[in-house]
Amino acid sequence: MTSSEPEAPPATRPAVHPLLVSGIVATAAFMENFDLTVILTAMPVMAESFGTTPVALSLGVTFYILALAVVLPASGWIADRYGPRNVFVFAIIVFTFASMLCGFTQSLPQFAAARALQGAAGALMSPVGRLVILRSTEKKDLVRAINFVTAPMLFGPVLGPPIGGFIVTYADWRWIFFLNLPIGLVGVLFVLRFIPAIPGEPPKPFDLKGFLLNGIGLACLLFGLDLAGHVADLRWLGGLIAACGLVAGWLAVQHYRRHPHPLVELSALKIPTFRIATLGAGTLFRLAMAAPIFVLPLFLQVGLENAAFTAGMLILAHTGGDLAIKAVTTPILKKLGFRTMLIASSGAFALLFAAIGLLDKSSPIWLVIGLLFVSGTIRSLQLTAVTVLQFADVPRPQMTGASTYASINQHVTRAIGVGLAALLINFSALGRGAEGPELVDFRIAFMACALLALLAMFGYFALPRNAGEHVSAGR
């Protein structure tokens, strides 16, 4: 199919309420995002159970991300070949089964293998779930649908660490993974009951060379950044591996441009709104947004010297801001329009995170909570607006390729944002000759996030004033 083909008429699209579809997809998205971070506070207890160290147990997180990065580019082809709903159900089943395996593992190699299986399933759940929404929802309902499904993307990673800490304190760590069993079962039943079969596209030849280049590039980039950010003696090796990943990624892009049936379709990048929201300013803001999810817990505990439970509760203020603004996101977007919303939220995010970086141990608790809450509302507005704008002008024949590319971008920028933040904090501490990070080191990371958000704000000025107006139902 080409982008010149007409869209399917509304009468042929599945008659499913958009919020019902979004709610079902949101369940899987929450399970994936929650599971990625829930083990962070449980690592010491799990390491003791396996007879190893917490640093070695980070292998489980790394294997999850690596498997996700390798499989993710093929998600669009698999969805077209077997149908989005079928693949979505399969991904939930495999993810849930892998969660059960994680709970029963008795050694580090077993755990790493189970996490890799989880990551591979997660690579199908995220983009294919988004594709289910895009193919089941009229464009006039897209803002509400995307706004509803972005909630777990926002607070899943934030709830993970405190809930993981609670479970290992008052129960066995294995319940972290067993909790996914009823969620996954209910998710499968709801998909089969309420989401009709969505036909895939006519199958194309599988791009094996593109798959290998993309997988090698993403795996090397993410693993290299992780190694450089966490293992001081091997930073040079991590940088070298990451550089090899960038070279492989460049070769993959050149291959996709020449191949008649590329694994990752890049044609959507010719659409200005998709290009700016995904590759341009949108990428800069996602980098700025990714780091605080992982840096905030450490900043609140090490930098501001709060107890782990107190830090977890403070982070919930950030999540509370995310959720509080959801009910009025659509009216605000209709009033302001995409361009104004994205510019204003980027500038506000930059100011807020610069202010958070200036907090110290003497800062009143109400100020900390207030800044975290308001920054959560701003982050939520930005994420909803940029996610909807990505697909506002994408024709349905190009939705699969656009969704796959957007998912790759989302996961890679999240990993890069976290890796860069870790590098900044560690290099700052190393430059001062300190044994570990202190308040000043976290401030540098927050200022870098603020700078990225500020650059994103200027990038959004390239959008036309009426960008996405037909999706937001006009002003």
N, C-alpha and C positions, 0 to 999 in steps of 0.2 A: 504494500500500500504506500501511497505518497501523501504528502500533506495537502495536495490539491483535491483529494477526494472529499466529497461532502460528508458532513456529519450525519449520523443516523438520526432520523426524525424522532421527536419526543415520544411518539406513540410506540416505538419499538424498544424503548428503554424499560428496564425493570421497574414496576410500580412499587417501590419500597420507600418507606418514609426515610428521609436522609438521616435524621437523628438516630433512628434505630440501627441503621447500617453503621453509622459513626460510633455508636455505643458498643457495638459488637467488636469492631476493629480496635476501639480504644482499650477494651479488655486485654486483647493480645499485646497491644503496644505497651500497656502498663506492665504486664508480666515480663516483657523483654527488657524494658528500661529499668525496672525495679531489680530484676535478677542480675543485671550487669554490675550493680553497685552494692547490693545487700551484703556481699561477703567481705566488704572492705573492713568493717569493724569486727568481723568474726574471725579474721585471719589468725590472730594469736592462738585462740582456742582450737581452731581447726588444725593448725600446724602442730600443736601439742598432740592432738589425736593421731596425726599421721607420723609423728616422730621426726618432724623436720622443723625448719625455721619459718617465720612469717614471710621473710623475703623470698624464700624458695616457693612459698605458696602463691606468690603473685603470678606464678606460671599459669595458674588457672585462669586469671584475668587475661593474660597475654594470649593464651590459646583460644579463648573465646573470641577476642577481637580479630585475631589472625584468621580463624575459620570464617568469621563473618565477612571479612574483607575479601577473601578468596571467592566465596560463593556468591556474594552480592551481585556482581556484574551479570551473572547468568540468570538472575531472578526474572528479568523481563522475558527472556526467551522461554524459560520454563513455564511462565504464566501464559504466554501466547500458545505454547504447544499443548498444554493440558487444561487450560481454563483457569482464570484467577481464583474462583471459589474453591475448586478442587485442590489447587496448590496451597491456598490459605489454610484449608482444613488439615491437609497433610503436614504443613509446617507447625501448626498448633499441636498436633498429635506427637510429632517427633520432639518438639521442644519440651512438652510435658513429660514424655518418656525419658528424655535426657535428664530432666530435673530429678526424676525418681532415681536414676542411676547415680547422680551426684550424691544423693542422700544415703546410698548404700555403699559408696566407695570406701575402701579400706587403706588405700595408699595414694601417694601423690601422683604417680603415673596414671592410675585409674581415674583419679579426679580430673586431671588435665585432659584425658581422652573424652570423658563425659562432658566437660565444658566445651571442648571443640565441637562435639555433636550439637550442643545447645547453640553455639555460635552459628553453625551452618543452618540450623532451623530458623534462628533469628534473622538471618540474611534473607530468608524468604518471607517471613511474617511482615516485616516493616514495609518494603516496597509493594508487595502484592496486596497487603491490606489497604494501602493508599490507592492502589489501582482499583480495588473493589469499590471504594468510595467514588473515585473519579468516573467510573463507568456506570455507577448506579444512581448518580445524583445529577439533577439539572443544574446548570451553571448559576441559575438564580438562587439556588439553595446552597451553593458551594461555601459561602462564608460561614453560615451556621454549622455546616457539616465539619469543615476543617477546624473551626473554633472549638467544637466539641471534642474532636479527637486529639487535639494538641495538648489537652490537659495532662494525660499520662506522660507525654514526652517531657513536660515541664517538671512535674512533681514526683514521677517515678524514681529518678536518680537521687532526689533529695530525701525521700522517705526511706530509701534503701539502707543507708548507714545507721540511722537511729533505730530502725526496726530490727536490723541485724544485731545490733548491740543489745537490744532488749531480749531477743530470743536466746542469745548465747549466755546472757546473765541469768535468765530464769528457766531455761529449758535446754534441750540438746540442740546443737548447731544444725543437725540434720533436718530439723523442722523448717529451716530456711528454704529448703528445696521441696520438702513435702507439701508446703503450702500451695505450690503451683498445681498440684494434682486436681483439686476440685475446681480451681479457676480454669484450667485447661479443659476439663471435661464439660463444664458449663459453656465455655466458649465454642467448642465443637458442636454441641447440641443446638446452640442458638444460630450458628452459621447455617447448619443444615436445615433448620426449621424456618428461618426468616429471610435468608438471602437466597434468591433464586440463582440457578446456574447461569453464569455469565460466560458467553462463548469467547474463546481466545481468537487470536488472529491466525490466518493461514500460516502453517509452519514454514520457517526458513532454514537454510542450512546452518548448522551450529558453527560458530566462529571459534575454532579451537585455538588458533594462534592468538587471537585477541584475548581469549579467556586466560591463556597462560601468561601473556605479557601483563595483563591487568592484575592478575593474581599475584605474580611475582613483585610487580611494582608496589601495590598496596601493602602486601605483607612485609616487604623490606622497609618501606617508609614507616609503617606503624611500629614494627619491632625495633627498628633503629632508633626512633624517637624515644620509645619506652626504655631501651637500654641506656641511651645517653642521659636520660633524665633521672634514672634511679641507681645506676651502678657507676660510681665515680671513676674507678680504675679502667672502665671500658667505654668511656665517653667517646674516645677517638674511633673505636670500632663501631659504636652506635651511629656516629655521624657518617662513617663510610658506608654502612649498610643503608642508611636513609638516603644518601646520595645515589647509591645504586638503584634504589626504589624510584627516585625521581627520573633517572635515565630510562628505566623500564616503562614508567608511566608516559614519558614523552614518546617513546617508540610505540606504545599502545595507541596514543592519540593519532600519530601519523598513520598507523595501520587502519584505524577506524575511518579516517578520512578517505582512504583509497578503496577499502573493501566494499563490495556491492551489498553485503548483508552483515554489517558489523554487529558484534555482540552488544555494544553500547552505542545507541543511536545518538549522534550529536547534532542532528538537524534542528532540534528545538532551540539550540543556542543562537540560531538566526533570528529568533523572535525576541525583540528588545526587552520586554518585560520579564521573560524567562531568563535571559542572559544576565540582566542586572540583579534580579532577585536570587539567582542561583550561583553564578560564577563571579559576579562583581561585588557590589556593596553587600549583598546577602551573605557571601562567604566571609567578608571582614567582620560582620556583626556576629555570625555564628562562632567565629574564632573567639571573639570577645565574650560571648555568652557561655561557651563551653568551659573555659577555665574556672570560673567561680564555683561551678557545681562541685568540683573536686577540691578547690583551694579553700573555700569558705569553712568547711569543718576544721581543717588544720589551722586556719587563721584564727578562728574563734577559740580553739583549744590552746595552741602554742603561742600565738601572737597576743591574744587578750587574756590568756590564762583562765579560761572557763573549764569546768568539768565536762566530761564527754556528754553526759545527759543534758546539761544546760546548753551546750553547743547545739545538740540535736534539736532542742526545743526552739532555739533562736532561728535555726534554719527553717523551721516550720513557718516562721513569720514570712519568710521569702516565698514559700509555697502558698501561704494564705493570700498574699497579694496576687499571685497567679490566678487563684480560683475566684477571688472576690471580683475581679474585673471581667470575668467571662460573661456574666449576664448582660453587660452593657457594651461589649466589644463591637457587636454588629451596629448598634445605633451610632457609636462613635465613628466607626469606619464609614458609615453612610454620610455622616455630617462632614468629616474632614477629607475623605478620599484617601486612596492608598499613598500617594506621593507625600502629602502633608503628614499623614500618620507615621510613615517610615522615617521621614526627616526629623520630626519632633521627638519620636521615641528614641531614636539613635542619640540625639543630642542630650536628652534627659538621662539616658542610661550612662553616657560618658560622665556626666556631672555626678550622678549618684554613686558610681563605683569609685570615682576619685575621692568622694567624701567618705565612703566606707574605708578606703585605704588609709585615710587620715585618722581613723579611730584609734584610741589607745585604751589602756587599762582603766583610766580615770573617766572614760566616756560614760554618761548616764545610760542605764539600760533602756530607757524609753527612746533615746536617740538611736541606739543600735537597732531596736525593733522597728522603729519608724523607717529608717533608711532601708532595711531589708524588706519591709512590707511594700514600700513604694517602688523599690527597684523590681520586685516581683511583678507588680502590675504593669510596669513599663515593658519588662521582658515579655510578658504574655501578649500585650498589644502588638509588639514587633513581630513575634513569632507567628501569630495568627495572620497578620497582614502580609508578611513576606511569603508564607506558605501558600496562601490563596493566590497572591499575585503571580507566583511561579506558573500556575496552570490556567490563569485567566484567559489567555489568548492562544493556548495550545489546542489545536484541533484534535478530535478524538483519535484519529489514526496515529497520531504521534504521542498519545498519552503514555503508552508502555515505555517507549524510549525515554521520554521526559521524566517519568516516575523513577525509572532505574537510575538515571543519571543524578536526579535530585537526592535519592537515597544514598548513593555512593558519596556525593558531596557532603551530605549531612554527617555521616559516620566518620569520614576522613577528617573533616574540619573539627569535629568534636575531639578526635584523638590527637590531632595536631595542636589544638588549643590547650589541651591538658599537658601535652609533652612540652610545649613552649613555656607554659607557666612553671612546670617543674624545673626546666633548665634555668629560667631566670632566677628562681628562688635559690637553687643550689649554687649557681655561679656567683650570686650576690653574697651568699654565706661564705663560699670559698674565698672570694676576694677580700673579705674582712678577716679571714683566718679563723672563722668560727667553726665549731664542731657541728652545729646544726642551725637551722633557720630560726631567725628571730623576727620581731615585729617589722623592722626596717626592710627585711627581705620580702615579706609579703606585700609591703607597700609598693615595691617596684613592680610586682606582678599585677596588682590592681591598677596601677597607673598605665601599664601596658594595655590592659583590657580597655581602659577608658580611651586611650589613644586609638585603638582599633575601632571602637564604636564611633569615635569622632570622624575617622576616615570614612566609615560606612555612611555617615550622615551626608558628607559631601558627595559620595558616590550616588546617593539617591536623587540628587538634583538633576541627574541625567534623565530621569523618568519624565515622560510627558505629563502635563498637568491633569489630563483626563485618564491616566493609566488605570485600567481595571474598572472603569466607571460602570460598565455594563454588568459586572459581577456584583458590585456593591449596591446595585439597584438605583444608582444615581444619587445626587445630593439634593 
